[in-house]
Amino acid sequence: TLLIAAGVASHHASATVYAPCPDGLKCITVTPPNEPEFTFNCSVAAPPANATELGFVYHMHGDDSRYAKAMWADDMKQLAALGYTSLACDQRGYSIGASPYNIDAYNYDYLVQDIFSIVNATYGTGKFHIVSHDQGARISWHAIAQGEIRERLLS
């Protein structure tokens, strides 16, 4: 069982200015095949090459600011040291390449679709853990309420 007990409560600070690419993480862009109009800015932390891979963790930030994926940098590095691959992306509206002008494009159903699009494009269709904060948590709960994610969610 994966237990995330890092200092999540201390992460929330609306005035926080985040670096575009957090130190110690690999920064990538993800353009999901089923959403080719969007390109998400993401950070990845992977276990050392000689480590046993224990699973995949997707991190979702809240309404924090541009580059808010960086709020998870320390947690991601700790999880990588334990054997987990972690991914955090600037979500729709925070990634420059995934910021539609139409407010209807921010419906929670579309934001849930982004979870699957990003995870499938980077990790495949296997089971995964999700860690979320603030707005990201609301989207995660919406995904759980819809039901499809329940089959894939480990925690």
C-alpha positions as CSV (number, residue, x, y, z in Angstrom):
1,T,0.0,0.0,0.0
2,L,1.3,3.4,-0.9
3,L,0.9,6.1,1.7
4,I,1.7,9.7,0.9
5,A,2.5,11.4,4.1
6,A,4.7,14.2,2.9
7,G,4.0,17.8,3.9
8,V,1.1,18.3,1.5
9,A,-0.6,20.8,3.9
10,S,2.4,23.1,3.6
11,H,2.3,23.1,-0.2
12,H,-0.7,25.4,-0.6
13,A,0.4,29.0,-1.1
14,S,-1.4,31.0,-3.7
15,A,1.4,33.5,-4.1
16,T,4.0,30.8,-4.7
17,V,6.2,31.2,-7.8
18,Y,7.2,27.9,-9.2
19,A,10.1,27.1,-11.5
20,P,9.1,25.9,-15.0
21,C,11.2,22.8,-14.5
22,P,11.9,21.8,-10.9
23,D,15.5,20.8,-10.0
24,G,16.1,17.1,-10.0
25,L,13.2,16.2,-12.3
26,K,13.0,15.6,-16.0
27,C,10.7,18.0,-17.8
28,I,8.7,16.8,-20.8
29,T,5.7,17.8,-22.9
30,V,2.8,15.4,-23.4
31,T,0.5,15.6,-26.3
32,P,-2.1,12.8,-25.8
33,P,-3.0,11.0,-29.1
34,N,-6.7,11.4,-28.3
35,E,-6.3,15.2,-27.5
36,P,-3.8,16.3,-30.2
37,E,-4.8,19.9,-29.8
38,F,-3.3,20.0,-26.3
39,T,0.3,19.9,-25.1
40,F,0.8,19.6,-21.4
41,N,4.0,20.6,-19.6
42,C,5.0,17.8,-17.2
43,S,7.7,16.7,-14.8
44,V,8.8,13.1,-14.3
45,A,10.7,11.4,-11.5
46,A,11.8,7.8,-12.1
47,P,13.5,5.3,-9.8
48,P,17.2,4.7,-10.3
49,A,18.0,2.3,-13.1
50,N,18.9,-0.5,-10.7
51,A,15.7,-0.2,-8.7
52,T,12.6,-2.3,-8.8
53,E,9.7,-0.4,-10.3
54,L,6.8,-0.4,-7.8
55,G,4.2,1.6,-9.7
56,F,3.1,4.8,-11.3
57,V,1.9,7.9,-9.4
58,Y,0.1,10.8,-11.1
59,H,0.1,14.1,-9.2
60,M,-2.6,16.9,-9.7
61,H,-2.0,20.4,-8.5
62,G,-4.7,22.8,-7.4
63,D,-5.5,26.4,-8.4
64,D,-2.0,27.5,-7.4
65,S,-0.3,29.2,-10.3
66,R,1.6,28.7,-13.5
67,Y,4.1,25.8,-13.3
68,A,2.2,24.5,-10.2
69,K,3.3,20.9,-11.1
70,A,6.5,21.9,-9.2
71,M,4.6,21.8,-5.9
72,W,5.1,18.0,-6.0
73,A,8.8,18.0,-6.8
74,D,10.0,16.9,-3.3
75,D,7.4,14.3,-3.0
76,M,8.1,13.0,-6.5
77,K,11.9,12.6,-5.7
78,Q,11.1,10.8,-2.5
79,L,8.7,8.4,-4.3
80,A,11.3,7.8,-7.0
81,A,13.8,6.8,-4.3
82,L,11.3,4.3,-3.1
83,G,10.8,2.8,-6.6
84,Y,7.8,4.7,-8.0
85,T,7.7,6.7,-11.2
86,S,5.9,10.0,-10.7
87,L,4.4,12.4,-13.2
88,A,3.0,15.9,-12.5
89,C,1.6,18.1,-15.3
90,D,0.5,21.7,-15.4
91,Q,-3.2,21.0,-15.9
92,R,-5.6,22.3,-18.5
93,G,-5.5,26.1,-18.2
94,Y,-2.0,26.1,-16.7
95,S,-0.1,24.5,-19.5
96,I,0.3,27.1,-22.2
97,G,-0.3,24.5,-24.9
98,A,-3.5,23.3,-23.1
99,S,-5.3,26.5,-22.3
100,P,-8.4,26.8,-24.4
101,Y,-10.3,30.1,-24.4
102,N,-13.7,28.6,-24.3
103,I,-14.9,28.3,-20.7
104,D,-16.9,25.2,-21.6
105,A,-13.6,23.4,-22.2
106,Y,-13.1,23.4,-18.4
107,N,-16.0,21.2,-17.6
108,Y,-15.0,18.6,-15.0
109,D,-15.8,15.8,-17.5
110,Y,-13.1,17.2,-19.8
111,L,-10.7,17.6,-16.9
112,V,-11.2,14.0,-15.9
113,Q,-10.6,13.0,-19.6
114,D,-7.3,14.8,-19.3
115,I,-6.2,12.4,-16.4
116,F,-6.7,9.4,-18.7
117,S,-5.3,11.1,-21.7
118,I,-2.1,12.1,-19.9
119,V,-1.6,8.8,-18.0
120,N,-2.4,6.7,-21.0
121,A,0.1,8.6,-23.2
122,T,2.9,8.4,-20.6
123,Y,2.3,5.1,-18.7
124,G,-0.2,3.1,-20.7
125,T,-3.5,1.8,-19.5
126,G,-2.3,0.1,-16.3
127,K,-3.3,0.8,-12.7
128,F,-1.9,3.8,-11.0
129,H,-1.9,5.9,-7.8
130,I,-3.2,9.5,-7.8
131,V,-2.2,12.3,-5.5
132,S,-4.0,15.5,-5.7
133,H,-4.4,18.9,-4.0
134,D,-7.2,21.5,-3.9
135,Q,-8.8,21.7,-7.4
136,G,-6.9,18.6,-8.5
137,A,-8.6,16.7,-5.6
138,R,-12.0,17.9,-6.8
139,I,-11.3,16.6,-10.3
140,S,-10.0,13.3,-8.8
141,W,-13.2,12.9,-6.8
142,H,-15.3,13.7,-9.9
143,A,-13.4,11.0,-11.7
144,I,-14.1,8.5,-8.9
145,A,-17.8,9.5,-9.0
146,Q,-18.0,8.9,-12.7
147,G,-16.7,5.4,-12.0
148,E,-14.3,4.6,-14.9
149,I,-11.2,5.5,-12.9
150,R,-12.1,3.1,-10.1
151,E,-10.9,0.1,-12.1
152,R,-7.5,1.6,-12.6
153,L,-6.9,3.4,-9.3
154,L,-4.7,1.8,-6.7
155,S,-4.9,4.6,-4.2
